[in-house]
Amino acid sequence: MIMTIKSINVLFGIFAILALVFGSATQVEAETLKCKSELLDEKIREEQPFDYTYSVGVNLREGMAICENGETAEVKSFNLWNVDYPTEVFLSGITVYTFKDYSRIITKANFHYIRDPKGESEWIWEGTGEIIKGVKGFKGIKGSVSFKGKMDRSDKKVITDITLTYTLPPK
């Protein structure tokens, strides 16, 4: 079979379209950012006790996070919690990480606190959540967050290991 110039042009056109479609699709891999935050005593606290063992409340904690890649971020954590004293606390929170260039990552998460069975800290906890918004360098971010932490007995300092797993849109 002899190909005509017209059929060669059609074939070339199909290959060109396929190359554009599949060549421009970039594979986006998830990135991981691990940080350790230290939040100080509560800036705002409002609590409503219902009896000696149960209460609900809100608080705001502020502090800093230092990440494994050397970046630092100011941290503000806005929380709503309920306490079934002395055994456990359930907390839902929005946390804002503001980096030096004012890029921000905003997360929403749930935590479960228990008394430290080893007695080394007052409370220990774990939690998971999602990244709900990014600002500036993190605009369009999507992903998840996980936490593991403790509250010191003496100064009520909150120390948390944070893992952010995310993707950013192609530039």
C-alpha positions as CSV (number, residue, x, y, z in Angstrom):
1,M,0.0,0.0,0.0
2,I,1.4,3.4,-1.0
3,M,0.8,6.2,1.5
4,T,-0.2,9.5,0.0
5,I,1.0,12.8,1.3
6,K,-2.5,13.4,2.7
7,S,-2.5,10.2,4.7
8,I,1.0,10.9,6.0
9,N,-0.1,14.4,7.1
10,V,-3.1,12.9,8.9
11,L,-0.9,10.3,10.6
12,F,1.6,13.0,11.6
13,G,-1.2,15.1,13.0
14,I,-2.4,12.2,15.2
15,F,1.1,11.7,16.5
16,A,1.5,15.4,17.2
17,I,-1.8,15.5,19.1
18,L,-0.9,12.4,21.2
19,A,2.5,13.9,21.9
20,L,1.0,17.1,23.2
21,V,-1.6,15.4,25.3
22,F,0.6,12.8,26.9
23,G,3.9,14.8,26.8
24,S,2.4,17.7,28.8
25,A,0.9,15.6,31.5
26,T,3.4,15.8,34.3
27,Q,3.3,13.3,37.1
28,V,2.9,15.1,40.5
29,E,4.5,13.2,43.4
30,A,3.5,13.8,47.0
31,E,6.0,15.7,49.2
32,T,6.4,15.2,52.9
33,L,7.3,17.9,55.4
34,K,8.1,16.9,58.9
35,C,8.2,19.5,61.7
36,K,8.3,19.7,65.4
37,S,6.2,22.4,67.0
38,E,6.4,23.9,70.5
39,L,3.3,25.7,71.6
40,L,3.2,27.7,74.8
41,D,0.5,28.2,77.4
42,E,-2.9,29.1,76.1
43,K,-3.5,32.7,74.9
44,I,-7.3,32.3,75.1
45,R,-9.2,29.8,77.1
46,E,-12.9,29.5,77.8
47,E,-14.2,26.4,79.6
48,Q,-17.7,25.3,80.6
49,P,-17.7,22.5,83.3
50,F,-20.8,20.4,83.6
51,D,-19.7,18.5,86.7
52,Y,-16.4,17.4,88.2
53,T,-15.5,15.1,85.4
54,Y,-16.8,16.6,82.2
55,S,-16.3,20.0,80.5
56,V,-16.1,21.6,77.0
57,G,-14.0,24.5,76.0
58,V,-12.1,26.5,73.4
59,N,-8.5,27.7,73.4
60,L,-5.8,29.3,71.3
61,R,-2.2,28.3,71.5
62,E,0.7,30.0,69.7
63,G,4.3,28.9,69.1
64,M,6.9,27.9,66.5
65,A,7.6,24.9,64.3
66,I,11.0,23.8,63.1
67,C,11.0,21.6,60.1
68,E,13.6,19.0,59.0
69,N,14.3,21.0,55.9
70,G,15.4,23.9,58.0
71,E,12.3,26.1,57.5
72,T,10.5,27.6,60.5
73,A,6.9,28.6,60.9
74,E,4.8,30.5,63.4
75,V,2.0,28.3,64.5
76,K,-1.5,29.3,65.8
77,S,-3.8,26.5,66.9
78,F,-7.5,27.2,67.4
79,N,-9.2,24.3,69.3
80,L,-12.6,23.1,70.5
81,W,-12.4,20.3,73.0
82,N,-14.3,18.1,75.4
83,V,-12.8,16.5,78.5
84,D,-13.9,13.4,80.2
85,Y,-11.6,13.9,83.2
86,P,-9.3,12.3,84.2
87,T,-9.1,9.8,81.3
88,E,-9.4,11.5,77.9
89,V,-9.8,14.6,75.8
90,F,-11.2,14.9,72.3
91,L,-10.1,17.9,70.4
92,S,-10.9,19.4,66.9
93,G,-8.7,22.2,65.7
94,I,-7.7,24.5,62.9
95,T,-3.9,25.1,62.8
96,V,-2.2,27.8,60.7
97,Y,1.5,27.5,59.8
98,T,3.0,30.8,58.6
99,F,6.4,30.6,57.0
100,K,9.0,33.4,56.7
101,D,7.7,34.5,53.3
102,Y,4.1,34.6,54.6
103,S,3.2,31.5,52.8
104,R,0.7,29.6,54.9
105,I,-0.6,26.0,55.3
106,I,-4.0,25.7,57.1
107,T,-5.0,22.3,58.5
108,K,-8.1,20.9,60.2
109,A,-7.6,17.8,62.4
110,N,-9.0,15.7,65.2
111,F,-7.0,14.6,68.2
112,H,-7.5,12.0,71.0
113,Y,-5.6,12.8,74.2
114,I,-5.0,10.3,77.0
115,R,-3.1,10.4,80.2
116,D,0.5,9.3,79.7
117,P,0.6,5.7,81.0
118,K,4.4,6.1,81.5
119,G,3.9,9.2,83.6
120,E,6.5,11.2,81.6
121,S,4.0,13.8,80.4
122,E,0.7,15.0,81.6
123,W,-1.1,14.1,78.3
124,I,-0.1,12.3,75.1
125,W,-2.0,12.3,71.8
126,E,-2.3,11.4,68.2
127,G,-4.4,12.9,65.5
128,T,-5.0,13.1,61.8
129,G,-6.6,15.6,59.5
130,E,-6.5,17.4,56.1
131,I,-4.8,20.4,54.6
132,I,-7.7,22.7,53.9
133,K,-6.0,25.8,52.4
134,G,-2.7,27.1,51.2
135,V,-1.6,30.7,50.7
136,K,1.1,32.2,48.5
137,G,3.7,29.5,47.9
138,F,1.3,26.8,49.0
139,K,-1.7,28.0,46.9
140,G,-3.6,25.0,45.6
141,I,-2.0,22.6,48.1
142,K,-3.9,19.3,48.8
143,G,-3.0,16.7,51.3
144,S,-3.1,15.3,54.8
145,V,-1.6,15.9,58.2
146,S,-0.8,13.6,61.1
147,F,0.3,14.5,64.7
148,K,1.8,12.8,67.7
149,G,2.6,14.9,70.8
150,K,2.7,15.5,74.5
151,M,2.1,18.1,77.1
152,D,4.9,18.8,79.7
153,R,3.8,18.6,83.3
154,S,5.7,21.6,84.6
155,D,5.1,24.4,82.1
156,K,2.1,23.0,80.1
157,K,4.2,23.3,77.0
158,V,2.8,21.4,74.0
159,I,5.3,19.6,71.9
160,T,4.1,17.9,68.7
161,D,5.7,16.0,65.8
162,I,3.8,16.9,62.6
163,T,3.9,15.2,59.2
164,L,2.4,17.0,56.3
165,T,2.0,15.0,53.1
166,Y,0.9,17.1,50.1
167,T,0.9,17.9,46.5
168,L,1.1,21.3,44.8
169,P,-0.4,22.1,41.4
170,P,2.1,22.3,38.5
171,K,3.6,25.7,38.0
